Amino acid sequence: MTRRAHGSLVRFALALSLFAGLVRAGGVVAPFEQSAEFVAANPIDEILLAAWQAKKIAPAHLCSDEVFLRRVYVDLIGTLPTVDEVQAFRADQNPGKRAAVVETLFGRKEFADYWSLKWCDVLRVKAEFPINLWPNAVQTYHRWVRDALRDNLPYDQFARTLLTSSGSNFREAPVNFYRAMQGHEKGTIAQAVALTFMGSRTEQWPQAQREGFEAFFSRVLFKGTAEWKEEIVMLDPAPAAPLQAVFPDGQEVVVPAGTDPRRVLADWLIQGDNPWFAPAAVNRQWFWLFGRGIVQEADDLRPDNPPASPELLAYLAQELVAAKYDMRQVIRLIVNSRTYQQSSLPQSDQPEAASLFACYPVRRLDAEVLVDALTRIFGPGEEYSSAIPEPFTFIPESHRTVTLADGSITSQFLEMFGRPARDTGLLDERNNQPTDGQRLHLLNSSHVRNKIEKGWGMKTMLMGGDRSPVSVVQTLYDGILSRAPTPAELMAIHGYTSQTGTQRSQVMGDVAWALINTKEFLYRH
């Protein structure tokens, strides 16, 4: 592409960004919103509506069907809907179609793929330094996490299995929970357990509370074997005396001789009235769906960091317990709420509107989701590498980035767009903040240009020489933005086509390139 042509493309991309969404009808911005009164769909809405009214905060409009479809696809399965799925949802007149598509997404394999990516970030699933699970253990551990999510394993069983696991990290997948820590000391183990299952950071606890909690892990041993890189996690068989420990709530306990202290801790942890376990779980789920926790930071629950809505946090925690720790039930409640289905365009400038979720928070797509979207739209697949070549480093082109098991296998794109290193298990390891380097890469890199010009995706969308330009543009919009173009956007594209005078494939390639550089494509909204 010449410099002159590239400059024309930049101006065209800017024009599309300016035209998009400027159509207003009765205060509603089309095609992103619907005009509908805020009617509570469940207690989530009732709780937040009361908070908004108390602070005179106006909630956002209801998002359009097309925005909802794209949002729930990205949030639940980490992928964009296909052209056929967009068109079918648009044509569906069933008033319950939003709830129906949520149930459909739960049943797709991509749901387990995407949510295992989230959990593997938290669980530090990574082969190389500083975690050093090694590739074969990574594959075993990732498969166990994914199977648990696919089978909807109750969260209390999920946590108990990880917390009380013993044996070989090569043969007992949950044992890698202990292996994936940057040390074998009881303090390091306690820190990881509290962060993962209590959303709490032990380094901020008083010393007595921290030491009492660490006692539960004082008899955990790590033992090497003759098999290279294998490690056994076990309970120290030597101590015969009872063990004195203290639960984080201050309750003292004496663990009988011969009893695994971790099992005693697990019994306390998964109780329905535990003040950390269920609240931490639902707060993390809320964060994953809104980009902001009810308690923010979402893995920093402590008395001096109160939730934006204590009533909402308590309600969701109670629902998780009542549902016998069915995590999908909490997701179902959230995404079917009117709160989740709000537009991303705020109707209030009150400073507390964002923390009280009075509109859907705009945020950039995860690195893995973004590169998978580009690959799905255009093709071909990505190339990956590992700092230390190991088995499983070779990834077929058909492999979705979201399904990568190993946090050590990466690419220049993933590094640039903020994929987490999986070193700490903290949610803020993932960086979705935009940078100038990212903007330049999407607008001016051979990586993106080759996808558009050489991939099979554009050829597929342009198939059928008798198709009108408007029909092709509509296909591009459905495939890239999950919505139909507005009349103003069709006019902008027509004007650009008239100016360039190039063949249709080049013009449509430019249209596609312009669309992927809009915030509408790059962001959850």
C-alpha positions, 0 to 999 in steps of 0.5 A: 500500500502506498503512503498516499493510499494509506493516508486516504485509508486513515482519513476514511477510518476517521470518517467512519468513526465520526459517522457511526452512531450519530443517528438520534431518535428521541434521545436514543443513539441508533444503532446502539440503543433502544427506547425502553423504560428501565424495568427491573428483571431481577433483584440485581436491578432492584438493588441498583435501581434503589441506589441510583434513585437515592443518588439521583443517577439516571440509568442508561438506555437499553442496548440494542439487540445487535449490541447485546448479541455481540456483548454476550458472545464476547463476554460468555464465549470470547468470540464474535457471532458469525454473519449468519448468527447476527442475521438470525438474531436480528430476524427473530421476533421472540421477546425471550430471544436474549435469555434463549441465546444465553442458554445456547452459549452455555452449551457451546464448547467455547464457553468452557474454553473462554472461562478456563482462560480466565481461571488459568490466569488466576491459577497461574497455568504456565510452563516456564519461569517463574512458575515452572509447571512444565509443559506436560503438567500444564496440559494436564492441569488446563484439561482438568480446569476446562473439564470442570467448567464444561461439566459445571462442577460446583464451585465448592467442589472445585475449590475443595479439590484444588485445596486438598490435592496430593500426589504427583503433579503429572498424574493428579492434575489439581496438585498443580495448584500447589506446584504453580506457586513461586515457592514452597514456604507456608507463607507463599502457599497461604498467600496463593490460597487466600488470593484465589479463594478468598479474594484477599491479600495476606500481606495486608493482614495483621501478623497474628492473623497471617501466622494463624492461617499459615499454620494450615500449610505448615505440614505440606511437603514437596518431593521430587521423583526420578522422573524429570520435572515431576513433583509430589505434593504430600502431607508430612507424615512425621508430626504426630502431635495435634496442630494449633491453627487459627481461621482468618475470622479469629476462630482457633482450631486444634487439628487432630494428629493424622488429619490433613489441616487443609481439609479442616480449612476447606470445611471452614472455607466452603460453608455458606456463611463464610464471609470470604468464599462466596463473596469473592467468587461472585465479585470475580464473576462480576468483574469478568462481566463488567470489567470492574468488581463490586469490590474494586480491586476485585481480588482485594476484599478487606474491611477498608475497601468496601463494596460499591453496593454491599446489598448486591454483593450479599445477594449474589453470594446468597444466590451462589450458595442457594444454587449449590455453588452453580457458577452458571446460575450467577452468570445467568442472573447477571447477563439477564439483568437489565443492568447488564443489558444497559447501553454503554452510553451513560445518561448521568454525569454523576461521579458515582454512576460508573462505580454503581454500574449505571451503564455498561462499562466500555473496555478493550477486548482481551488480547486473545479475543482480539487476535481470534476475532481478526483471525476468524474474520480474515484468517489465517491463524497465528504463529506462537513461540516459547522462550524455551522450546518444549513439547506443545510449542507448535500450535496448528493454525486452526488453534484458537488463541483463547484455548492456549493452555500454556501462559509461556507460549506467546506472540508479539501481538499477545505481548503488545496487547497486554496478555497477563504473564500468569506470574501472580494470579492477580487480575490486574496482571492483564492490561487492557489499556490501549497504547500508541503501539497497538494503534499503529499495529492495527492501522499500519502493520504487515501482520494485519495487512496480510490477514486482510489481503491474503486470508481466506476471510475476505475472499469468502465475504466477497464471493458472488460477483453478482452481489451488489456493493451494498450487500457486500458492505452489509456482510462486512458490517455483520461479520466485523461489528455484528450490526447493519451499517447506518445510512450515513455510513453507507454514504461515507463508503460510497463516497470513498469508493467513488474517490478511489476508483479501484477494484471492488476487492481493494475497496472492500479490503479498505472498508474492512481495515477501517472497521477493525480500527474503530473503537466499536470493533476494538472495545466491549460496549 
